Structures are given as structure tokens and as C-alpha cells.
Amino acid sequence: MMQLTELAARFLAILVLDFKGDFIDVASRLGRDIWYHFSATDGFRLQCGPPFECDHYYMSWINQWTKVISAHCDFKFAEATLATVVRIAVNLLNDPLVHPLAWPSLRLIHQLLEILPSKLISKKDEYLRTAQQKVEYLLRIGGQLFDAEHGFDIIKHLILPKRCAVIDCTGLSSLLGQILVNMLALQVMFPRITKRQISQHTNFVLIIDEADTFCSDEASVIYPEGYNVLGQTAKQSRQFGIELVLGMTRLGRCSPFITSNVSYHLICNQSDPASVELATQTLLEPESRQLVASLKCGEVLFKEAMGPVPYGMLVKADHVPASDMLRPEKFDQHSYTPARSLKDIPGLKDKIDNLINEYNASIFRHQQTNKKTVSLTKNQRTFLTHMSLNEYEPINKLFERMGGLSPATQQKIIKKLENLKLIETKHIRTSKSPLRLGQLTKAGWDYLNDKSKFKPLRGDMVHTHACRLKQALDIKRGCEESICEFPYPNSTGFSDIGTTINGKLHCTEVVIGCDSNICQHVRSCFIDANNQVETLTIVTLLKSQHEQIRQKILSDPQLSLYMNSIAFVTLDDILKELYEK
């Protein structure tokens, strides 16, 4: 009798992520007093902070939150940069640290990425640049989704008030869908794991229909562990009272990590070979291939992974054809705290200025200590000056500006400046001859009391030099505009250079060291950009690389159609035209 009373008092919160529109009428049919109907593209807000009353674990939350963002926005090397900025923001907003904590919005995080000193938050400038670009892109495509300091909270909005919800996600892009799914799964799992809220009974249900892209192997391997937060939920949810229901069209695309941790399988008709094979392996019935491919509407094969029955069972249900259901004109709204900019938060600008001043003062003291020990000859100082005035010029061109110095003298200058860590150089092999590139280090710029006139780019020294030299050539040819790290239209990808000539867009990709992702760049350039790019130029060090890259592109039938719009050049070709009299 006691067990029945406890069961009656226990509330089962349900959250449905609707990516197809099949759950439009759920809230109205089951009762608006219990069910919310939100829209991810119409008023729904996603917060950056942890769930309700989990502030004490904020450091762990930051690590998990940044892992999701960096995995799906493809900047794993800049993950530490993003995490550092969020930690700084939390410390600045909560000085002294008193719970509940104030949390930065994504808008504020982006502003801090722009104004905080690079070396304070990032090991390399290219990591910072990547984080800035990706966070800015999220803000641009997210609309209102990230426009909150405190947004939708599963504990505060569903579990505590004993409510259920459907979130309409039909207009959400693939990237935003991935982030939303994994962030909500993180909200579900994080408090239960950190607080060890083990439960013998199910008290929360997360339902995701049309979950193919979220359960796929591609969506899992981008995480360091080899599985995403949704996969972690599939593995650990039973211990914490969570029921996870996933609907997929093609079983063959599902990550093995998820399929191996699912307790109940309901297998509908599967016709593609990979899905049929996985279904037969799941059922442990090698002869069931034909049966799996011939199931009718309303027929499924049921298999319990750890149940008493070791074989699959045929289940028949009434087939209810899909009916016409109109999307609501107005969706429910949850409570939230609007995002504020830096200028809207009292006292924050002063705290940031103090932080920057303290950092700059420590750097200045370090520079003054080092500067006293640096002694340069006239030629060494002159070379540094030429390098600062003519950034990205090859070293042989810089020495030409200094007149007739012997090769031995040139080597002594380079060696001395490298030993003092005022410059960095690198030998490369081009199509015709060896070439040496160089750049001033932070210490070199400080010695000259100067700074670079160019924004840092992603990639190593050689990649950066090739980009800037090609940009200089485009400008010499008389282009209207040339921008490094130019975002492809309608795409998450970036071109190394975007150049406007006669009102038309021409892009450049520098391929040095690795060409494994060249097909992805070509797809972003032409297909994702909806034919807004006229031509693509691929820059390499060696001419022998051109055929290999060409064959990679031709291996994709969709990309082979654009081969006539792709040109290949070497760095030697660029230098020859750039420096010809």
C-alpha cells in the first residue's frame, strides 16, 4: 500500500524535442495546465550557466559546456580559450563569490573575447581568433536562442513545478539542433551526477524523435571521449531515474556506443543494407534480414537487451495515419533574464579595465627586465625594423632592402635574433628553390615598441605568410576588397581569403601540410554558398601536390562539377608576380 501511495505522489516530468512536427497537438490534447509548448525559434532561450542550485559545481559545468560548443563548432584547440574567458567572466560578475552566481550570456562572452589581452586567455593567437569567429557565428545564426543570462532550466521550469513540455525544433539548423540537444541532455545529467541523485524509479523522460543526426557516429567522434552528451545519457541515465527515448529512421547510422547501451529496441522496417545488418545483430537472429526489410506499417520487432526472453518478438499496433496539424500561431514563453552587454552591467567595465591594467603592468615589468639584457648591432636593429615595416616578406627580400650583405653576415644576424627570441624563422621547400620565412615574436615587437598592423590568422607561420602574400597579390591586381578568413555565404566554413573583383566574389584556400579537409572547403565554397562564389584558387608549396588534390575533389561526384571553377597556383607563382618590376 505504501509503494502505491509513493508512486501516486511521484511526478513524471517529460520533455519532448520535436524536430518534425509530430507532437504539435500534444499540449492541447493532454492539458495546458500540465504541458508547455515552446518553440526553439520563437522565444526559447538557452542559458550558458548550470542548472538550478548547481552553482557550487560551476568549474565542472564550464568544462562540460565548453566541450559541447567546441565540439560542434569545430574549434577543439581553442576550447581552453573559451573556458578561460567564461571563468574570468564568472569571477568578474561575482566578486565576491556569493551563490547563486550571476552568469555571462554568450553575447558578453563574445565581447570579452574581443577586448581581453590575447596572451591572458589564449596560448596562441590563432586559437583566440578561432574562438572569436565561431562564437560570433553562433550569435549571428542563433537569433534569440542564446540571448539570455538565465534561460530555460529543466529543474526550475519542469521538475519543480511538475510540468512537461514539447519544444518545437522544426526550424532549427543542424548546428543549433546539435547544441540544443546536447545542452539539454547536459542539464538533465549534470545535477544528478554531481549530486549523486541515484533513483530506483524513472522520474524524467527525454524523448527525441528524428534523432538520426544526434545519434550518428559522426556526431559522437567529434568529442574527445568518442561519444557526445546524448551518448553519455544513454549509458548512465537508468541509474539516475531517466528514461531516454530515441526515434531514428536509419538504424545503421547510429553510434555503436548508443546502440550498445539501449535497453529496449523497437525495430521498424529497415531497407538499407547497413541498417538491416545492424538490426539482425541486435536481434541476434542472422536469418531475420528478410523479415526486417518486409515489416509493414504498425509492425515492429521488439527486443529487450537484458530481459528474460533472449529473442525478438513481433509486435503489431494500430497504424494511425498522420493527420494535418497546424503549427500554433503563438507558443508558450518561459521566464528568463535577458542578455546584457558589457556597458549595461554596472561596474563590470571598471573591473575589466583593472584586470587588463594589472596584466599589462606585469608584462611591462617583464619586458623591461629582458630589454636591459638585449644589445643589438646596427645591422641587427635595421633588419628588425625592415621586418616590422614589411611583414610577411621572405627573408631574402628583407636583406635585399639592406644592400650588399654577405651570406655569412646574413646568417649571423638571423642566428643572433633567433637566440634572443626576437624573431622566428622557418625553411620551406617550394617548387623552384628553398625559401626562408620569418616573423617578429611578441618580444621583438616589444623591443621596437611597436605592434603588428595585421590581425593574427589561424594556422602556422607558413600558412599565414602564404595567405598574406596572396592577399597582397590580389590587392596589387586591383581588387575592390580582399579579406583573410572570409566566411563563406550560408556556411559555417571560412575561406582563407575572400576577394571581390568587379563585384564578384573569388575565394582562395591555402593547402599546406594537410589536404584531408579540402573537399569540405570546396563544398562550403560552392554548394553551401549557393553558387555565390565565382572561382576558388588553391595555393600549394609544390606543383606536384596539384594532381593529388584534384583527384580528391573529383572523387566526390557533386564537387567534380565545379572543377572548371578551380585554379591551382604555387607560392612561387605568387612571389614571382608580386615582386616583378
C-alpha positions as CSV (number, residue, x, y, z in Angstrom):
1,M,0.0,0.0,0.0
2,M,2.9,2.4,0.9
3,Q,4.5,1.7,-2.5
4,L,1.3,2.6,-4.4
5,T,1.0,5.9,-2.4
6,E,4.5,6.9,-3.1
7,L,4.0,6.1,-6.8
8,A,0.9,8.2,-6.9
9,A,2.8,11.1,-5.4
10,R,5.7,10.8,-7.7
11,F,5.5,13.0,-10.8
12,L,7.0,12.0,-14.1
13,A,8.4,15.1,-16.0
14,I,8.5,14.6,-19.8
15,L,10.5,16.7,-22.3
16,V,9.9,16.1,-26.0
17,L,12.2,17.6,-28.7
18,D,10.1,17.7,-31.8
19,F,12.1,18.0,-35.0
20,K,9.4,17.0,-37.4
21,G,6.1,18.5,-36.1
22,D,4.6,15.2,-35.0
23,F,3.9,16.4,-31.4
24,I,2.2,19.7,-32.3
25,D,-1.1,18.7,-30.6
26,V,0.3,17.0,-27.5
27,A,0.0,20.1,-25.2
28,S,-3.6,20.8,-26.3
29,R,-4.7,17.2,-26.0
30,L,-3.1,16.4,-22.7
31,G,-3.8,19.7,-21.0
32,R,-2.2,23.1,-21.0
33,D,-2.2,23.1,-17.2
34,I,0.5,20.4,-17.3
35,W,2.1,20.8,-20.8
36,Y,4.1,23.7,-22.2
37,H,4.6,24.1,-25.9
38,F,7.8,26.0,-26.6
39,S,9.5,26.9,-29.9
40,A,13.3,26.9,-30.3
41,T,13.0,29.6,-32.9
42,D,10.3,31.7,-31.3
43,G,11.1,32.9,-27.8
44,F,13.0,29.9,-26.3
45,R,16.2,30.9,-24.5
46,L,19.2,28.7,-23.8
47,Q,21.5,29.7,-20.9
48,C,25.2,29.3,-20.5
49,G,25.1,28.6,-16.8
50,P,24.4,25.4,-14.9
51,P,21.0,24.1,-13.8
52,F,19.2,25.3,-10.7
53,E,21.2,25.1,-7.5
54,C,24.3,23.6,-9.2
55,D,26.4,26.8,-8.9
56,H,28.8,25.1,-6.4
57,Y,30.0,22.9,-9.3
58,Y,30.5,25.8,-11.7
59,M,34.0,24.8,-12.6
60,S,32.9,21.4,-13.8
61,W,30.0,22.9,-15.6
62,I,32.2,25.3,-17.5
63,N,34.4,22.4,-18.7
64,Q,31.3,20.4,-19.9
65,W,29.6,23.4,-21.5
66,T,32.7,24.5,-23.5
67,K,33.3,20.9,-24.6
68,V,29.8,20.9,-26.3
69,I,30.4,24.2,-28.0
70,S,33.9,23.5,-29.2
71,A,33.0,20.0,-30.5
72,H,30.1,21.1,-32.7
73,C,31.7,24.4,-33.8
74,D,35.0,22.6,-34.6
75,F,37.5,24.5,-32.5
76,K,38.8,21.9,-30.2
77,F,42.2,23.5,-29.9
78,A,40.5,26.8,-28.8
79,E,38.3,25.1,-26.2
80,A,40.7,26.1,-23.4
81,T,40.5,29.7,-24.6
82,L,36.7,29.7,-24.4
83,A,36.8,28.1,-20.9
84,T,39.3,30.7,-19.7
85,V,37.0,33.5,-20.8
86,V,34.0,32.0,-19.1
87,R,35.9,31.5,-15.9
88,I,37.1,35.1,-16.0
89,A,33.6,36.4,-16.7
90,V,32.1,34.4,-13.7
91,N,34.8,35.7,-11.4
92,L,34.2,39.3,-12.6
93,L,30.5,39.1,-12.3
94,N,30.6,37.5,-8.8
95,D,33.2,39.5,-6.8
96,P,32.9,38.4,-4.1
97,L,31.8,34.8,-5.0
98,V,28.3,34.5,-3.5
99,H,25.7,32.0,-4.5
100,P,23.5,32.0,-6.6
101,L,26.0,33.1,-9.2
102,A,25.5,35.6,-12.0
103,W,26.4,34.1,-15.3
104,P,27.6,35.7,-18.6
105,S,25.5,35.4,-21.7
106,L,27.0,34.3,-25.0
107,R,27.0,37.9,-26.1
108,L,29.1,39.0,-23.1
109,I,31.5,36.1,-23.7
110,H,32.0,37.3,-27.3
111,Q,32.7,40.8,-26.1
112,L,35.3,39.6,-23.6
113,L,37.0,37.5,-26.3
114,E,37.3,40.8,-28.3
115,I,38.7,43.0,-25.6
116,L,40.8,40.8,-23.2
117,P,44.5,40.6,-24.0
118,S,45.3,37.7,-26.2
119,K,48.1,36.2,-24.0
120,L,45.9,36.4,-21.0
121,I,43.3,34.0,-22.4
122,S,45.0,32.1,-25.2
123,K,48.2,30.1,-25.7
124,K,48.2,31.1,-29.4
125,D,46.6,34.0,-31.2
126,E,45.1,31.6,-33.8
127,Y,43.1,29.9,-31.0
128,L,41.7,33.2,-29.9
129,R,40.8,34.1,-33.5
130,T,39.0,30.8,-34.0
131,A,37.0,31.2,-30.8
132,Q,36.0,34.7,-31.8
133,Q,34.8,33.7,-35.2
134,K,32.8,30.7,-34.0
135,V,31.1,32.4,-31.1
136,E,30.3,35.4,-33.4
137,Y,28.8,32.9,-35.9
138,L,26.6,31.3,-33.2
139,L,25.3,34.7,-32.2
140,R,24.6,35.5,-35.8
141,I,22.6,32.4,-36.6
142,G,21.1,31.8,-33.2
143,G,18.6,34.6,-33.2
144,Q,17.1,34.7,-29.7
145,L,18.3,31.2,-28.7
146,F,21.4,32.4,-26.8
147,D,20.0,35.8,-25.8
148,A,19.8,35.2,-22.1
149,E,21.8,35.2,-18.9
150,H,19.4,32.8,-17.3
151,G,17.2,30.9,-19.7
152,F,15.3,27.6,-19.8
153,D,16.2,25.4,-16.9
154,I,14.8,21.8,-16.7
155,I,14.8,21.8,-12.9
156,K,13.2,25.2,-12.4
157,H,10.7,25.1,-15.3
158,L,9.7,21.5,-15.4
159,I,10.7,19.3,-12.4
160,L,10.0,21.7,-9.5
161,P,6.6,23.0,-10.8
162,K,5.7,19.4,-12.1
163,R,5.2,20.3,-15.7
164,C,6.0,18.7,-19.1
165,A,7.0,20.3,-22.3
166,V,7.3,19.9,-26.1
167,I,9.9,22.1,-27.7
168,D,9.2,22.7,-31.4
169,C,12.6,22.5,-33.2
170,T,11.3,22.3,-36.8
171,G,13.0,25.5,-38.0
172,L,16.3,24.9,-36.3
173,S,19.6,24.5,-38.3
174,S,21.6,21.3,-37.9
175,L,24.3,23.0,-35.8
176,L,21.9,24.7,-33.5
177,G,20.0,21.4,-33.2
178,Q,23.1,19.5,-32.1
179,I,24.0,22.2,-29.5
180,L,20.4,22.3,-28.2
181,V,20.1,18.5,-27.8
182,N,23.4,18.1,-26.1
183,M,22.9,21.1,-23.8
184,L,19.5,19.9,-22.6
185,A,20.9,16.4,-22.1
186,L,23.7,18.0,-20.1
187,Q,21.1,19.9,-18.0
188,V,19.4,16.6,-17.2
189,M,22.6,14.6,-16.4
190,F,24.8,17.2,-14.7
191,P,22.9,17.7,-11.4
192,R,22.2,14.0,-11.0
193,I,25.8,13.0,-11.5
194,T,27.4,15.8,-9.4
195,K,24.9,15.4,-6.6
196,R,24.7,11.6,-6.9
197,Q,20.9,11.6,-7.3
198,I,20.5,7.9,-7.8
199,S,17.0,6.7,-8.3
200,Q,15.4,3.3,-8.5
201,H,12.4,4.7,-10.3
202,T,12.0,6.7,-13.5
203,N,11.2,10.4,-12.8
204,F,12.2,12.1,-16.0
205,V,11.7,11.2,-19.7
206,L,13.6,12.8,-22.6
207,I,12.0,12.0,-26.0
208,I,13.8,12.9,-29.2
209,D,12.1,11.9,-32.5
210,E,14.0,12.1,-35.8
211,A,17.2,11.7,-33.8
212,D,19.4,10.3,-36.6
213,T,21.9,13.2,-36.8
214,F,22.2,13.4,-33.0
215,C,22.8,9.6,-32.5
216,S,25.1,9.2,-35.5
217,D,28.7,8.1,-35.3
218,E,29.7,11.4,-36.9
219,A,28.1,13.4,-34.0
220,S,29.9,11.2,-31.4
221,V,33.5,11.0,-32.7
222,I,34.0,14.8,-32.6
223,Y,34.1,14.5,-28.8
224,P,37.4,13.6,-27.1
225,E,35.7,10.6,-25.4
226,G,34.3,9.3,-28.6
227,Y,30.7,9.9,-27.5
228,N,28.5,13.0,-27.0
229,V,26.4,14.1,-24.0
230,L,23.4,12.2,-25.5
231,G,25.5,9.1,-25.7
232,Q,26.6,9.6,-22.0
233,T,22.9,9.9,-21.1
234,A,22.1,6.7,-22.9
235,K,24.8,4.9,-20.9
236,Q,24.2,6.3,-17.4
237,S,20.5,7.5,-17.4
238,R,19.0,4.3,-15.9
239,Q,21.0,4.8,-12.6
240,F,19.6,8.3,-12.2
241,G,16.0,7.7,-13.0
242,I,16.0,9.0,-16.5
243,E,14.2,7.3,-19.4
244,L,15.7,8.2,-22.9
245,V,13.5,7.6,-25.9
246,L,15.2,8.0,-29.3
247,G,13.4,7.7,-32.7
248,M,15.6,7.0,-35.7
249,T,14.8,6.4,-39.4
250,R,18.0,4.5,-40.2
251,L,19.4,2.3,-37.5
252,G,22.7,1.8,-39.5
253,R,23.7,5.4,-38.9
254,C,23.5,5.1,-35.1
255,S,26.7,5.2,-33.0
256,P,27.7,1.8,-31.6
257,F,28.1,3.4,-28.2
258,I,24.4,4.3,-28.2
259,T,23.1,1.0,-29.6
260,S,25.1,-1.0,-27.1
261,N,23.6,1.0,-24.2
262,V,19.9,0.9,-25.2
263,S,17.8,-1.4,-23.1
264,Y,14.7,-1.8,-25.4
265,H,14.8,-1.9,-29.2
266,L,11.7,-1.4,-31.3
267,I,12.8,-2.0,-34.9
268,C,10.6,-0.9,-37.7
269,N,11.1,-1.6,-41.4
270,Q,14.8,-1.1,-42.3
271,S,15.7,-1.4,-46.0
272,D,19.2,-0.1,-46.4
273,P,21.9,-2.8,-46.0
274,A,23.8,-1.2,-43.1
275,S,20.5,-0.8,-41.1
276,V,19.3,-4.3,-41.9
277,E,22.7,-5.8,-40.8
278,L,22.7,-3.9,-37.5
279,A,19.1,-4.9,-36.8
280,T,19.9,-8.5,-37.3
281,Q,22.9,-8.2,-35.0
282,T,20.7,-6.5,-32.4
283,L,18.1,-9.2,-32.6
284,L,20.7,-12.0,-32.5
285,E,18.8,-13.6,-35.4
286,P,21.0,-13.9,-38.5
287,E,18.1,-15.2,-40.6
288,S,15.9,-12.1,-39.8
289,R,17.2,-9.9,-42.6
290,Q,14.3,-10.5,-44.9
291,L,11.8,-10.1,-42.0
292,V,13.3,-6.7,-41.0
293,A,13.1,-5.4,-44.6
294,S,9.5,-6.5,-45.0
295,L,7.8,-5.1,-41.9
296,K,4.5,-3.3,-42.6
297,C,3.2,-0.1,-41.0
298,G,2.3,-0.8,-37.4
299,E,4.7,-3.8,-37.2
300,V,7.8,-3.7,-35.1
301,L,10.3,-6.2,-33.8
302,F,10.8,-5.9,-30.0
303,K,14.0,-6.9,-28.2
304,E,14.9,-6.4,-24.6
305,A,18.6,-6.2,-24.2
306,M,18.7,-7.7,-20.6
307,G,15.3,-9.3,-20.4
308,P,14.3,-12.9,-19.7
309,V,13.4,-13.5,-23.4
310,P,16.5,-13.9,-25.4
311,Y,14.9,-13.5,-28.8
312,G,12.9,-10.7,-30.6
313,M,9.2,-10.6,-30.7
314,L,6.8,-9.4,-33.4
315,V,4.6,-6.6,-32.2
316,K,1.6,-5.3,-34.0
317,A,0.0,-1.9,-33.3
318,D,-2.8,0.1,-34.8
319,H,-1.5,2.2,-37.7
320,V,-2.7,5.8,-37.3
321,P,-2.0,7.8,-40.5
322,A,-0.5,11.2,-40.0
323,S,-3.2,13.9,-39.9
324,D,-2.9,17.6,-40.9
325,M,-1.9,19.6,-37.8
326,L,-1.4,23.3,-38.0
327,R,1.6,24.8,-36.2
328,P,0.4,27.1,-33.4
329,E,0.4,30.8,-34.1
330,K,1.7,31.5,-30.6
331,F,3.9,29.4,-28.4
332,D,4.4,29.4,-24.6
333,Q,7.2,31.5,-23.1
334,H,9.3,30.6,-20.1
335,S,10.8,33.1,-17.6
336,Y,14.4,34.3,-18.4
337,T,16.8,37.0,-17.7
338,P,17.7,39.0,-20.9
339,A,21.3,39.1,-22.0
340,R,23.2,42.3,-21.2
341,S,26.1,43.9,-23.0
342,L,29.3,45.0,-21.3
343,K,28.1,48.6,-21.0
344,D,24.8,47.5,-19.4
345,I,26.3,45.8,-16.3
346,P,27.3,48.3,-13.6
347,G,30.9,48.3,-12.5
348,L,31.9,45.5,-14.9
349,K,33.8,47.7,-17.3
350,D,35.9,49.1,-14.4
351,K,36.7,45.6,-13.2
352,I,37.8,44.6,-16.7
353,D,40.0,47.7,-17.0
354,N,41.7,46.9,-13.7
355,L,42.3,43.3,-14.8
356,I,43.8,44.5,-18.1
357,N,45.9,47.2,-16.4
358,E,47.3,44.7,-13.9
359,Y,48.1,42.2,-16.7
360,N,49.8,44.9,-18.8
361,A,51.8,46.1,-15.8
362,S,53.2,42.6,-15.2
363,I,54.1,42.2,-18.8
364,F,55.8,45.6,-18.9
365,R,57.9,44.8,-15.8
366,H,58.9,41.5,-17.5
367,Q,59.7,43.4,-20.8
368,Q,61.9,46.0,-19.0
369,T,63.8,43.2,-17.3
370,N,64.5,41.5,-20.5
371,K,65.2,44.6,-22.5
372,K,68.1,45.6,-20.3
373,T,69.9,42.4,-21.4
374,V,69.4,42.9,-25.1
375,S,72.2,44.5,-27.1
376,L,71.9,44.7,-30.9
377,T,74.3,45.9,-33.6
378,K,73.2,48.4,-36.2
379,N,72.6,45.7,-38.9
380,Q,70.5,43.6,-36.4
381,R,68.4,46.6,-35.4
382,T,67.9,47.6,-39.1
383,F,66.8,44.1,-40.0
384,L,64.2,44.1,-37.2
385,T,62.9,47.5,-38.5
386,H,62.6,46.2,-42.1
387,M,60.8,43.1,-40.8
388,S,58.3,45.3,-38.9
389,L,57.7,47.6,-41.8
390,N,57.4,44.8,-44.4
391,E,55.6,42.0,-42.6
392,Y,55.4,38.6,-44.4
393,E,58.1,39.4,-46.9
394,P,60.5,36.5,-47.4
395,I,63.8,37.0,-45.6
396,N,65.8,37.2,-48.8
397,K,63.7,40.2,-49.8
398,L,64.3,41.9,-46.5
399,F,68.1,41.6,-46.9
400,E,67.8,43.0,-50.4
401,R,66.5,46.2,-48.8
402,M,69.6,46.4,-46.7
403,G,72.1,46.3,-49.6
404,G,75.1,44.1,-50.2
405,L,75.4,42.0,-47.0
406,S,77.4,38.8,-47.4
407,P,75.6,35.4,-46.8
408,A,77.7,34.9,-43.7
409,T,76.7,38.2,-42.3
410,Q,73.1,37.5,-43.0
411,Q,73.3,34.2,-41.2
412,K,74.9,35.8,-38.1
413,I,72.0,38.4,-38.0
414,I,69.4,35.7,-38.2
415,K,71.1,33.5,-35.6
416,K,71.6,36.3,-33.1
417,L,67.9,37.5,-33.3
418,E,66.7,33.9,-33.0
419,N,68.8,33.2,-30.0
420,L,67.4,36.4,-28.4
421,K,63.9,35.1,-29.3
422,L,63.1,38.3,-31.1
423,I,62.2,36.6,-34.4
424,E,61.1,33.1,-35.6
425,T,62.1,31.7,-39.0
426,K,61.3,28.6,-41.0
427,H,62.9,27.0,-44.0
428,I,60.5,25.6,-46.6
429,R,60.9,23.9,-50.0
430,T,59.0,25.5,-52.9
431,S,58.7,24.4,-56.5
432,K,61.9,26.1,-57.5
433,S,64.2,26.6,-54.6
434,P,64.4,26.7,-50.8
435,L,62.8,29.7,-49.1
436,R,63.1,31.2,-45.6
437,L,60.2,32.9,-44.0
438,G,60.3,34.9,-40.7
439,Q,58.2,36.9,-38.3
440,L,58.7,39.1,-35.2
441,T,57.8,37.5,-31.9
442,K,56.0,39.3,-29.1
443,A,59.4,40.1,-27.6
444,G,60.6,41.5,-30.9
445,W,57.6,43.8,-31.2
446,D,58.0,44.9,-27.7
447,Y,61.7,45.7,-28.3
448,L,60.6,48.0,-31.1
449,N,57.8,49.5,-29.0
450,D,55.5,48.6,-31.9
451,K,52.8,46.1,-32.8
452,S,51.7,44.2,-36.0
453,K,49.4,46.0,-38.4
454,F,47.7,42.8,-39.2
455,K,45.2,40.7,-37.3
456,P,46.6,37.2,-36.4
457,L,45.3,34.3,-38.6
458,R,44.7,30.7,-37.8
459,G,47.5,28.3,-39.0
460,D,51.2,28.2,-38.6
461,M,53.8,30.7,-39.9
462,V,54.0,29.3,-43.4
463,H,50.2,29.2,-43.8
464,T,49.9,32.8,-42.6
465,H,52.6,34.0,-44.9
466,A,51.0,32.3,-47.9
467,C,47.6,33.9,-47.1
468,R,49.0,37.4,-46.7
469,L,51.2,37.2,-49.8
470,K,48.2,36.0,-51.9
471,Q,46.1,38.9,-50.4
472,A,48.9,41.3,-51.3
473,L,48.9,40.0,-54.9
474,D,45.1,40.4,-55.1
475,I,45.4,44.0,-54.0
476,K,48.2,44.6,-56.5
477,R,46.0,43.3,-59.2
478,G,43.4,46.0,-58.4
479,C,40.7,44.1,-56.5
480,E,38.0,46.1,-54.7
481,E,38.4,44.2,-51.4
482,S,40.4,41.3,-50.1
483,I,39.7,39.8,-46.6
484,C,41.6,37.0,-44.9
485,E,39.5,34.4,-43.1
486,F,36.4,35.3,-45.0
487,P,33.1,33.4,-44.0
488,Y,31.6,31.6,-46.9
489,P,28.0,32.7,-47.6
490,N,25.4,30.5,-45.9
491,S,28.1,28.2,-44.5
492,T,29.9,27.6,-41.2
493,G,33.2,27.4,-43.1
494,F,35.8,30.1,-43.7
495,S,37.8,30.8,-46.8
496,D,41.5,31.7,-46.2
497,I,40.9,34.7,-48.5
498,G,37.8,36.3,-49.9
499,T,38.4,38.7,-52.7
500,T,35.9,40.9,-54.6
501,I,36.7,41.6,-58.2
502,N,34.2,43.6,-60.4
503,G,31.5,43.0,-57.8
504,K,32.0,39.2,-57.8
505,L,33.4,37.0,-55.1
506,H,36.5,34.9,-55.6
507,C,38.0,32.7,-52.8
508,T,41.3,31.2,-52.0
509,E,42.3,28.2,-49.9
510,V,45.9,27.7,-48.8
511,V,46.7,23.9,-48.6
512,I,50.0,23.4,-46.8
513,G,50.9,20.3,-44.9
514,C,47.4,18.6,-44.9
515,D,44.8,18.3,-47.6
516,S,42.4,15.9,-45.8
517,N,39.6,18.5,-45.5
518,I,39.9,20.1,-48.9
519,C,36.7,18.5,-50.1
520,Q,34.9,20.1,-47.2
521,H,36.2,23.5,-48.1
522,V,35.2,23.1,-51.8
523,R,31.7,22.1,-50.7
524,S,31.4,25.1,-48.4
525,C,32.7,27.3,-51.3
526,F,30.3,26.3,-54.0
527,I,27.4,24.1,-52.7
528,D,26.8,25.6,-49.3
529,A,27.3,29.1,-50.6
530,N,24.6,28.6,-53.2
531,N,26.9,29.4,-56.1
532,Q,27.7,32.9,-54.8
533,V,31.4,32.3,-55.3
534,E,32.8,32.6,-58.8
535,T,36.1,30.8,-58.5
536,L,38.3,29.0,-56.0
537,T,42.1,29.3,-56.1
538,I,44.1,26.6,-54.3
539,V,47.6,27.6,-53.2
540,T,50.3,25.0,-52.5
541,L,54.0,24.9,-52.0
542,L,54.7,22.3,-54.6
543,K,53.2,21.9,-58.0
544,S,53.3,18.1,-57.6
545,Q,50.5,18.5,-55.0
546,H,48.0,19.7,-57.6
547,E,47.1,16.4,-59.1
548,Q,46.7,14.7,-55.8
549,I,44.3,17.5,-54.6
550,R,42.5,17.4,-58.0
551,Q,41.8,13.7,-57.7
552,K,40.4,14.1,-54.2
553,I,37.9,16.6,-55.4
554,L,37.0,14.5,-58.5
555,S,36.3,11.6,-56.2
556,D,33.1,13.4,-55.0
557,P,30.6,13.5,-57.8
558,Q,28.9,16.7,-56.5
559,L,32.2,18.5,-56.3
560,S,33.6,17.3,-59.7
561,L,31.0,19.6,-61.4
562,Y,33.0,22.6,-60.1
563,M,36.4,21.7,-61.4
564,N,36.3,24.3,-64.1
565,S,36.0,27.0,-61.5
566,I,39.0,25.8,-59.5
567,A,42.6,27.1,-60.3
568,F,45.9,25.9,-58.8
569,V,48.9,28.0,-58.1
570,T,52.1,27.6,-56.1
571,L,53.7,30.1,-53.7
572,D,56.5,30.6,-56.2
573,D,53.9,31.8,-58.8
574,I,52.6,34.3,-56.2
575,L,56.1,35.6,-55.3
576,K,57.1,35.9,-59.0
577,E,54.1,38.1,-59.9
578,L,54.1,40.0,-56.6
579,Y,57.8,41.1,-56.9
580,E,58.1,41.5,-60.6
581,K,59.2,45.0,-61.7
